[in-house]
Amino acid sequence: MGAAISADVENDVFIRFRSLPISNSAPLIARGLVSLLYAAIVYILIGISGMLIGWRMHGSLADAVLALCWY
């Protein structure tokens, strides 16, 4: 996420955002939410791929979610 924000600063994206009627934290929060969504999609695709090749969970769904949060 830091590299993406650095690229935005170098490309003057934040200067353009200052002309809009949004809060100063909105672009940073949006970037964080997009990164979180991207990570969730990647975790889901990895889980589906694993199940297609034979991986199975030996616990509950809550155990799997806790394992992902711990990672």
PENORHU-V715018 format. One record per residue. N is the residue number from 1. SS is DSSP state (a for helix, b for strand, c for the rest). PHI is phi in whole degrees, 0 to 359 (999 if undefined). Layout:
# PENORHU-V715018
n:N ss:SS phi:PHI
n:N ss:SS phi:PHI
This chain:
# PENORHU-V715018
n:1 ss:c phi:999
n:2 ss:a phi:296
n:3 ss:a phi:292
n:4 ss:a phi:293
n:5 ss:a phi:293
n:6 ss:a phi:298
n:7 ss:a phi:295
n:8 ss:a phi:296
n:9 ss:a phi:294
n:10 ss:a phi:294
n:11 ss:c phi:268
n:12 ss:c phi:60
n:13 ss:a phi:294
n:14 ss:a phi:292
n:15 ss:a phi:295
n:16 ss:a phi:292
n:17 ss:a phi:293
n:18 ss:a phi:295
n:19 ss:c phi:279
n:20 ss:c phi:266
n:21 ss:c phi:278
n:22 ss:c phi:233
n:23 ss:c phi:288
n:24 ss:c phi:294
n:25 ss:c phi:274
n:26 ss:a phi:302
n:27 ss:a phi:296
n:28 ss:a phi:291
n:29 ss:a phi:295
n:30 ss:a phi:297
n:31 ss:a phi:297
n:32 ss:a phi:295
n:33 ss:a phi:294
n:34 ss:a phi:295
n:35 ss:a phi:296
n:36 ss:a phi:295
n:37 ss:a phi:297
n:38 ss:a phi:299
n:39 ss:a phi:297
n:40 ss:a phi:297
n:41 ss:a phi:296
n:42 ss:a phi:297
n:43 ss:a phi:299
n:44 ss:a phi:295
n:45 ss:a phi:295
n:46 ss:a phi:295
n:47 ss:a phi:297
n:48 ss:a phi:295
n:49 ss:a phi:298
n:50 ss:a phi:297
n:51 ss:a phi:293
n:52 ss:a phi:294
n:53 ss:c phi:261
n:54 ss:c phi:114
n:55 ss:c phi:288
n:56 ss:c phi:227
n:57 ss:c phi:279
n:58 ss:c phi:248
n:59 ss:c phi:212
n:60 ss:c phi:273
n:61 ss:a phi:296
n:62 ss:a phi:297
n:63 ss:a phi:297
n:64 ss:a phi:294
n:65 ss:a phi:294
n:66 ss:a phi:296
n:67 ss:a phi:295
n:68 ss:a phi:292
n:69 ss:a phi:291
n:70 ss:a phi:287
n:71 ss:c phi:291
